[in-house]
């Protein structure tokens, strides 16, 4: 029985690619790569559905692999450049294929499967890009793309008879209608909505990441995780304030906070949880308290009692709410000038 390793995101395309291969009797082991910038599969609120329900339903194994620092390195300095934002799509694909190649050797598999569709992504899913990616990964001829295979040069698996090319697909472009029709044939009814994946394609997140790397070239996992949350204010070269926008974000910030971090909130009022990242002076702490007050339900009071907690000690700072000028000066966002209604 032919064996394949499949790159698996849990999305529609990667699932269909596996099912197209499995209906030919190919044994598939899927590998899902985790990084700091994708959908957090441990947080059910961040994905519309369980991304791996199809593996249970159709009976294929899924292995998890965290790319960790290897991925961070290519985000900082990709050989083939970034996309429109901070997405190093070509380098990312090469890295995943190289890692999958190691599993292919360990499992004695014959080739690798991906769910890529020709013309779907402008940077990495082009006719001229596929061969480049495969060569760079050391996998020339060994990467089968079942959803577009009939529009591409035959792979070694097809030429050797391990895969029947006629049973593969010829999908092209950004339309999801062919995939949805095929999903219906397979009885695949639950899959995540498209375009929810990599945060590096998001303009706001990418801007925050660039800004963070400018001030801190070696950020921690906590620093990166906080980029997903709240409103960000750069107070100094090595200090930033982050303000939660709702109860969920408050809870996540609280979970990420370390004992030494300064946390701020307003007792007795609807209030954001606010955190300082970096080294803060007394003036910085007072400024953070005023920003916290501004986003609380007590913001119209002449002075607000803001609770501060750090190193197991709690105390109160009396402060007026920060005004628009302060928010405009420090907020981290592409358009620095804020409208009153947006702050």
C-alpha positions as CSV (number, residue, x, y, z in Angstrom):
1,X,0.0,0.0,0.0
2,X,1.4,3.4,-0.9
3,X,2.1,5.7,2.0
4,X,2.0,9.5,2.1
5,X,2.6,12.3,4.6
6,X,0.0,15.2,4.3
7,X,0.4,18.8,5.4
8,X,-2.8,19.3,7.3
9,X,-4.3,22.6,8.6
10,X,-7.7,21.2,9.4
11,X,-9.2,23.4,6.7
12,X,-11.3,22.3,3.7
13,X,-8.5,22.1,1.1
14,X,-6.1,20.1,3.2
15,X,-8.8,17.7,4.3
16,X,-10.0,17.2,0.7
17,X,-6.5,16.5,-0.5
18,X,-6.2,13.7,2.0
19,X,-9.6,12.2,1.1
20,X,-8.8,12.3,-2.6
21,X,-5.7,10.3,-1.9
22,X,-7.3,7.9,0.6
23,X,-10.0,6.9,-2.0
24,X,-7.2,5.5,-4.0
25,X,-6.2,3.3,-1.1
26,X,-3.2,5.4,0.0
27,X,-2.3,5.3,3.7
28,X,-2.1,8.9,4.9
29,X,-0.4,10.3,8.0
30,X,-1.2,14.0,8.4
31,X,1.1,16.4,10.1
32,X,-0.1,19.7,11.5
33,X,2.4,22.5,12.1
34,X,1.9,24.9,15.0
35,X,3.5,28.3,15.3
36,X,2.9,31.5,17.3
37,X,0.8,33.0,14.5
38,X,-1.8,30.5,13.6
39,X,-5.2,29.5,14.9
40,X,-4.8,28.3,18.5
41,X,-6.3,24.8,18.4
42,X,-6.3,24.7,22.3
43,X,-8.7,27.7,22.3
44,X,-12.1,26.6,20.9
45,X,-13.2,30.3,20.7
46,X,-10.4,31.0,18.1
47,X,-11.6,28.3,15.6
48,X,-15.1,28.1,14.3
49,X,-15.2,24.3,14.6
50,X,-12.9,21.5,15.8
51,X,-10.3,21.5,13.0
52,X,-9.5,17.8,13.4
53,X,-13.0,16.4,13.5
54,X,-12.5,15.1,9.9
55,X,-9.5,13.0,11.0
56,X,-11.7,11.1,13.5
57,X,-14.6,10.8,11.0
58,X,-12.5,9.5,8.1
59,X,-9.9,7.6,10.0
60,X,-6.5,9.1,9.4
61,X,-3.8,9.9,12.0
62,X,-2.7,13.5,12.8
63,X,0.6,14.3,14.3
64,X,1.4,17.8,15.8
65,X,4.8,19.5,15.3
66,X,5.6,23.0,16.6
67,X,8.0,25.0,14.4
68,X,9.0,27.3,17.3
69,X,12.2,29.2,16.7
70,X,12.7,27.9,13.2
71,X,9.5,29.7,12.1
72,X,10.4,32.9,14.0
73,X,13.7,33.1,12.2
74,X,12.0,33.1,8.8
75,X,9.5,35.7,9.9
76,X,12.3,38.0,10.8
77,X,14.4,37.3,7.7
78,X,12.7,35.3,4.9
79,X,14.9,34.3,2.0
80,X,12.0,34.8,-0.4
81,X,10.6,37.9,1.2
82,X,7.3,38.8,2.9
83,X,3.9,39.0,1.3
84,X,1.7,42.0,1.6
85,X,2.1,42.1,5.4
86,X,4.5,40.0,7.5
87,X,3.7,36.6,5.9
88,X,6.8,34.7,4.6
89,X,4.6,32.3,2.7
90,X,7.2,30.8,0.4
91,X,9.8,30.3,3.2
92,X,7.0,28.9,5.4
93,X,6.0,26.3,2.9
94,X,9.6,25.3,2.4
95,X,10.1,24.9,6.1
96,X,7.0,22.8,6.5
97,X,7.9,20.5,3.6
98,X,11.4,20.0,5.0
99,X,10.0,19.0,8.3
100,X,7.4,16.7,6.6
101,X,10.3,15.1,4.6
102,X,11.8,14.0,7.9
103,X,8.6,12.3,8.9
104,X,8.4,10.8,5.4
105,X,11.8,9.1,6.0
106,X,10.8,7.9,9.5
107,X,7.5,6.4,8.3
108,X,8.9,5.0,5.0
109,X,6.3,7.0,3.1
110,X,6.5,7.4,-0.7
111,X,5.5,11.1,-1.2
112,X,4.0,14.2,0.4
113,X,0.5,15.7,-0.1
114,X,-0.6,19.3,0.3
115,X,-3.9,20.9,-0.1
116,X,-2.6,23.8,-2.3
117,X,-4.8,25.0,-5.2
118,X,-3.1,26.5,-8.2
119,X,-3.8,30.3,-8.3
120,X,-5.5,30.4,-4.9
121,X,-2.8,32.4,-3.1
122,X,-0.9,35.2,-5.0
123,X,2.5,34.5,-3.4
124,X,3.0,30.8,-2.8
125,X,0.4,29.0,-5.0
126,X,1.5,29.9,-8.5
127,X,2.6,27.6,-11.3
128,X,6.2,29.0,-11.2
129,X,6.4,28.9,-7.4
130,X,5.5,25.3,-6.8
131,X,8.7,23.8,-8.4
132,X,10.8,26.4,-6.6
133,X,9.4,25.4,-3.3
134,X,9.8,21.7,-3.9
135,X,13.4,22.1,-5.0
136,X,14.3,24.3,-2.0
137,X,12.8,21.7,0.3
138,X,14.8,18.9,-1.4
139,X,11.6,17.3,-2.6
140,X,11.6,17.8,-6.4
141,X,8.9,15.5,-7.8
142,X,7.8,14.2,-4.4
143,X,5.0,16.7,-3.6
144,X,1.6,15.8,-4.8
145,X,-1.1,18.5,-4.9
146,X,-4.3,16.4,-5.4
147,X,-6.7,19.3,-5.8
148,X,-4.8,20.8,-8.8
149,X,-2.6,17.8,-9.9
150,X,-4.1,17.5,-13.4
151,X,-3.1,21.1,-14.2
152,X,0.5,20.5,-13.0
153,X,3.5,18.4,-14.2
154,X,3.1,14.7,-13.1
155,X,4.9,13.8,-9.9
156,X,7.1,10.7,-9.3
157,X,4.1,9.1,-7.5
158,X,1.9,9.5,-10.6
159,X,4.6,8.4,-13.1
160,X,5.4,5.3,-11.1
161,X,1.8,4.3,-10.8
162,X,1.4,4.7,-7.1
163,X,-1.3,7.3,-7.8
164,X,-3.9,7.4,-10.6
165,X,-3.7,10.8,-12.1
166,X,-7.1,10.5,-13.6
167,X,-8.7,10.3,-10.1
168,X,-7.1,13.6,-9.1
169,X,-8.6,17.1,-9.5
170,X,-7.9,20.1,-11.6
171,X,-9.1,23.0,-9.4
172,X,-7.8,26.5,-10.1
173,X,-8.3,29.9,-8.6
174,X,-10.0,31.3,-5.5
175,X,-13.5,30.0,-5.9
176,X,-14.5,27.5,-3.2
177,X,-17.4,26.0,-5.2
178,X,-15.5,23.0,-6.6
179,X,-14.2,22.2,-3.2
180,X,-17.6,22.5,-1.6
181,X,-19.1,20.2,-4.2
182,X,-16.4,17.6,-3.6
183,X,-16.8,17.9,0.1
184,X,-20.5,17.1,-0.4
185,X,-19.5,13.9,-2.3
186,X,-17.3,12.8,0.5
187,X,-19.9,13.6,3.2
188,X,-17.6,16.3,4.7
189,X,-20.0,18.7,6.2
190,X,-18.0,20.5,8.9
191,X,-14.9,22.5,8.2
192,X,-13.6,25.9,9.3
193,X,-14.5,29.0,7.3
194,X,-11.7,30.1,4.9
195,X,-9.3,33.0,5.4
196,X,-9.1,32.6,9.2
197,X,-5.6,31.3,9.3
198,X,-2.2,33.0,9.6
199,X,-2.2,36.2,11.7
200,X,0.8,37.3,9.6
201,X,-1.5,38.2,6.8
202,X,-3.5,40.5,9.1
203,X,-2.5,44.2,8.6
204,X,-3.0,45.3,12.2
205,X,-1.3,42.2,13.7
206,X,1.6,42.6,11.3
207,X,2.1,46.2,12.1
208,X,2.2,45.4,15.8
209,X,4.7,42.6,15.2
210,X,7.0,44.9,13.2
211,X,6.8,47.5,15.9
212,X,7.6,44.9,18.6
213,X,10.6,43.5,16.6
214,X,11.9,47.1,16.2
215,X,12.1,47.5,20.0
216,X,12.6,43.9,20.9
217,X,14.3,41.6,18.3
218,X,13.9,38.5,20.5
219,X,10.4,38.7,21.9
220,X,9.0,36.1,24.3
221,X,6.0,33.8,23.6
222,X,4.0,36.1,25.9
223,X,5.0,39.2,24.0
224,X,3.8,37.6,20.7
225,X,0.6,36.2,22.3
226,X,-0.3,39.7,23.6
227,X,-0.1,41.0,20.0
228,X,-3.5,39.3,19.4
229,X,-5.2,41.2,22.2
230,X,-6.4,44.7,23.2
231,X,-5.2,48.2,22.4
232,X,-1.4,48.7,22.5
233,X,0.4,51.8,23.7
234,X,4.2,52.3,23.3
235,X,5.4,54.4,26.3
236,X,9.1,54.0,25.9
237,X,11.7,52.1,23.9
238,X,11.4,49.1,26.3
239,X,7.9,49.5,27.7
240,X,4.4,49.0,26.4
241,X,0.9,49.1,27.8
242,X,-1.8,46.8,26.6
243,X,-5.5,47.3,27.5
244,X,-8.1,44.5,27.2
245,X,-11.2,45.3,25.1
246,X,-13.6,42.8,26.7
247,X,-14.0,40.1,29.3
248,X,-12.4,37.4,27.1
249,X,-9.3,39.5,26.5
250,X,-9.1,40.4,30.2
251,X,-9.1,36.7,31.0
252,X,-6.4,35.9,28.5
253,X,-4.3,38.8,29.7
254,X,-4.7,37.6,33.2
255,X,-3.6,34.1,32.2
256,X,-0.5,35.4,30.4
257,X,0.6,37.7,33.2
258,X,3.5,36.8,35.3
259,X,3.9,37.5,39.0
260,X,6.2,40.4,38.4
261,X,3.9,42.1,35.8
262,X,2.0,45.2,36.7
263,X,-1.8,44.7,36.3
264,X,-4.4,47.6,36.5
265,X,-8.1,47.7,36.8
266,X,-10.9,49.8,38.3
267,X,-12.8,48.2,41.2
268,X,-16.6,48.5,41.1
269,X,-16.8,49.6,37.5
270,X,-16.8,47.9,34.1
271,X,-13.0,47.9,33.5
272,X,-10.4,46.6,31.2
273,X,-7.5,44.6,32.6
274,X,-4.4,46.5,31.7
275,X,-0.8,45.2,31.7
276,X,2.6,46.7,31.4
277,X,5.2,44.9,29.3
278,X,8.8,45.8,29.9
279,X,10.6,48.0,32.5
280,X,8.4,50.8,33.9
281,X,9.3,53.9,35.9
282,X,6.9,55.4,38.4
283,X,5.8,57.9,35.8
284,X,5.1,55.0,33.4
285,X,3.0,53.3,36.0
286,X,1.0,56.4,36.6
287,X,0.5,56.9,32.8
288,X,-0.7,53.2,32.5
289,X,-3.2,53.8,35.3
290,X,-4.6,56.8,33.5
291,X,-5.0,54.9,30.3
292,X,-6.7,52.1,32.2
293,X,-9.1,54.6,33.7
294,X,-9.9,56.1,30.3
295,X,-11.2,52.7,29.0
296,X,-13.2,52.0,32.2
297,X,-16.8,53.0,32.9
298,X,-15.5,55.4,35.5
299,X,-13.7,57.5,32.8
300,X,-15.9,60.6,33.3
301,X,-15.0,61.0,37.0
302,X,-12.6,63.8,37.9
303,X,-10.3,61.2,39.4
304,X,-10.5,57.4,39.2
305,X,-9.2,54.9,41.8
306,X,-7.1,52.4,39.7
307,X,-6.0,49.2,41.4
308,X,-2.5,48.1,40.7
309,X,-1.1,44.7,41.4
310,X,2.5,43.5,41.1
311,X,4.6,41.0,43.0
312,X,1.7,40.0,45.2
313,X,1.2,43.6,46.4
314,X,-2.0,45.7,45.6
315,X,-2.3,49.4,45.9
316,X,-4.4,52.2,44.5
317,X,-3.5,55.2,42.2
318,X,-5.8,58.2,42.0
319,X,-5.6,59.6,38.5
320,X,-7.7,61.5,35.9
321,X,-8.4,59.5,32.7
322,X,-5.9,59.9,29.9
323,X,-7.1,62.4,27.2
324,X,-7.1,62.0,23.5
325,X,-3.7,63.7,23.1
326,X,-2.1,61.0,25.3
327,X,-3.8,58.2,23.4
328,X,-2.9,59.7,20.0
329,X,0.8,60.0,21.1
330,X,1.3,56.5,22.3
331,X,-1.2,54.1,20.5
332,X,0.5,51.5,18.3
333,X,-1.4,51.4,15.0
334,X,-0.8,52.2,11.3
335,X,-2.8,55.4,11.4
336,X,-1.5,57.4,14.4
337,X,-4.1,60.1,14.3
338,X,-7.2,58.7,16.1
339,X,-10.7,59.8,15.8
340,X,-12.5,60.5,19.0
341,X,-15.1,57.8,18.4
342,X,-12.5,55.1,17.8
343,X,-10.5,55.4,21.0
